[in-house]
Amino acid sequence: MIIKVVYERLYNLGNYENEKLGAEAVVDDGNALDAFAEAYSAVKDQHARLQAQREEAEKRRREEYQVELERQRAEREARRAAAGGTQASAEDPPF
């Protein structure tokens, strides 16, 4: 008689990263199929939540990067204005 079901899954996240998730479910009334479906659903939901968190963190990193680029651009412009010219300096990126 089966008393519990364990479901585990390894997700490939790219860049040689993996995420292993698992869940256990107790079998009630001998219905292992329902217990498996419960464990499967828990892992699927957990993966979706973690994926959303990763996407949100990546979005914040990109926004912070854009803010930093803008700050650096403003500093270059301020240095140019203080120097009295609009010539590109050696510190400026070529774009």
N, C-alpha and C positions, 0 to 999 in steps of 0.2 A: 504494500500500500504506500502510495506517495503522500508524504506529509508536507513537503515544501518544494517550490520550484524556484530555480535561480536562473536569471537571464542576464548575460553580459554581452556587451558589444564594444568593439574597438573602432573608433572613428578616426579616419585620416584627416588631419587638419591642413595638410600641406606643409611645405618647408621642413620636412622630416619630423613633424610633430604629430602626436597621436593623443587621443583622449579615450580612456577606458572607463565605461560606466556600467553599473550593474544594479540589479534589484532582486530582492527575494520576496516571494509571496507564499503565504500559508494556504494549503489546500483545504478548503471547507467542503464537507459532504462528498469527498472523493472526486470533486470536479477539478482535475488538474488543468484542463483547458482554460477555465476561467482564471485560475491562478496565473497561468502563463500569460494570458492576455493582460492581466493587471501588471505584471512585472515588465512586460514588453512596453506597455503604455507609459509606465513610470520612467523607463530609460529614455524613450522617445521624447517625452515632455522635458525631462532633465536636459537632454542634449539641445533641444530647441531654446530653453532658457539660457544655457551657457553660450550658445551661438549668438543669441541676441546681445548678451553682455559683451562678447568679444567684438561684435560689430559696432556697438556703441563706444567701446574703448578705442577702437580704430578710428572712428569718426572724430572723437575728441582729440586724438593724437594729430590727425590731419588738420583740424581746425587750429590747434596750438602751433603747428608748424607754419601754417599760413600767417598767423599773427606774428610769429617770430620773423618770417621773411619780410613782412610789412614794416616791422620795427627796424630791421636792418636797412631797408630801403630808405626809410625816413631819416635814419642817422646819416646815410650817405648823402642824401639831399641836403641835410643841414650842414654837413662838412663842406659840400660844394658851395652852398650859399655863403658860409662864413669865409671861404677862400675867395669869394668874389667871382667865381666862374662856373661854367657848366661842363668843363672838361672832365672826362672819365679818369678816375684815378686807378692806380695799380690794384687797389683793394676791391674794385668793383668787378662783379662777375661779368662775363662777356655777353649777357643777355639783357 
